[in-house]
Amino acid sequence: MTTTSGAPPETVAEINRRILESGELSKLESHLLQLLQESGWTEQLRTLCRERLRDPDARVGNYEDLRRAVDQEAREMVPEHVRVEMVRKVLGVLRGMVESD
């Protein structure tokens, strides 16, 4: 069995473990949050959530309903430059892991 990346699940699990243990995951998360804030995405997401909460047809009764209601649109709103920058950063982390072995 393989993952959506085509890599065996054991390989993906090992990569995830090493990124987590190295502290790189928190750095990547912080960088992503900074990019999203700078791009205005977080404010756009707040606006989208408010719209869904006020829309009686959206049938949002709790957090999970809200998450489901905005998930796809929120993902699509992420600017391309943020996606590109994060792929570049992740590849840099992975290259560093390979070079240190």
C-alpha positions as CSV (number, residue, x, y, z in Angstrom):
1,M,0.0,0.0,0.0
2,T,1.2,3.5,-0.8
3,T,0.2,7.0,0.3
4,T,-1.1,9.8,-1.9
5,S,2.5,10.9,-2.4
6,G,3.3,7.4,-3.7
7,A,5.7,6.7,-0.8
8,P,5.2,3.7,1.4
9,P,3.3,4.5,4.7
10,E,6.4,3.5,6.7
11,T,8.5,6.0,4.9
12,V,6.0,8.8,5.4
13,A,5.7,7.9,9.1
14,E,9.5,8.0,9.5
15,I,9.7,11.4,7.7
16,N,6.9,12.8,9.9
17,R,8.6,11.5,13.1
18,R,12.0,13.0,12.1
19,I,10.4,16.4,11.2
20,L,8.5,16.4,14.5
21,E,11.5,15.4,16.6
22,S,13.8,17.9,14.9
23,G,11.6,20.8,15.8
24,E,11.2,21.7,12.1
25,L,7.4,21.1,12.2
26,S,6.8,24.0,14.6
27,K,9.1,26.2,12.5
28,L,7.1,25.3,9.4
29,E,3.8,25.9,11.2
30,S,5.0,29.3,12.4
31,H,6.2,30.3,9.0
32,L,2.9,29.2,7.4
33,L,0.9,31.2,9.9
34,Q,3.0,34.3,9.3
35,L,2.6,34.0,5.5
36,L,-1.2,33.5,5.9
37,Q,-1.5,36.5,8.1
38,E,0.7,38.7,5.9
39,S,-1.4,37.7,2.8
40,G,-4.7,38.6,4.5
41,W,-5.9,35.0,4.4
42,T,-6.7,34.8,8.1
43,E,-8.9,37.9,7.9
44,Q,-10.6,36.5,4.8
45,L,-11.2,33.3,6.7
46,R,-12.7,35.2,9.6
47,T,-15.0,37.0,7.2
48,L,-16.0,33.8,5.5
49,C,-16.8,32.2,8.9
50,R,-19.0,35.2,10.0
51,E,-20.8,34.9,6.7
52,R,-21.5,31.2,7.2
53,L,-22.6,31.7,10.8
54,R,-25.1,34.4,9.7
55,D,-26.5,32.4,6.8
56,P,-29.5,30.4,7.9
57,D,-29.2,28.1,4.9
58,A,-25.7,27.1,5.9
59,R,-27.1,25.2,8.9
60,V,-24.1,25.8,11.1
61,G,-24.8,24.7,14.7
62,N,-21.4,24.0,16.1
63,Y,-17.7,24.3,15.4
64,E,-17.5,21.1,13.3
65,D,-20.4,22.2,11.1
66,L,-18.6,25.5,10.6
67,R,-15.4,23.8,9.7
68,R,-17.1,21.6,7.2
69,A,-18.9,24.6,5.7
70,V,-15.7,26.6,5.1
71,D,-13.0,24.0,4.6
72,Q,-12.9,23.7,0.9
73,E,-13.3,27.4,0.2
74,A,-10.7,28.2,2.8
75,R,-8.2,25.9,1.2
76,E,-8.9,27.4,-2.2
77,M,-8.3,30.9,-0.8
78,V,-4.7,30.2,0.1
79,P,-2.6,32.4,-2.2
80,E,-0.4,30.6,-4.7
81,H,2.7,32.4,-3.4
82,V,2.1,30.9,0.1
83,R,1.7,27.4,-1.4
84,V,4.9,27.8,-3.4
85,E,6.9,29.2,-0.4
86,M,5.8,26.4,1.8
87,V,6.7,23.7,-0.7
88,R,10.1,25.3,-1.0
89,K,10.5,25.3,2.8
90,V,9.4,21.7,3.2
91,L,11.8,20.6,0.4
92,G,14.6,22.4,2.1
93,V,13.9,20.6,5.4
94,L,13.7,17.2,3.6
95,R,17.0,17.9,1.8
96,G,18.6,18.8,5.1
97,M,17.4,15.5,6.5
98,V,18.8,13.6,3.6
99,E,22.2,15.4,3.7
100,S,22.6,14.8,7.4
101,D,22.3,11.0,7.1
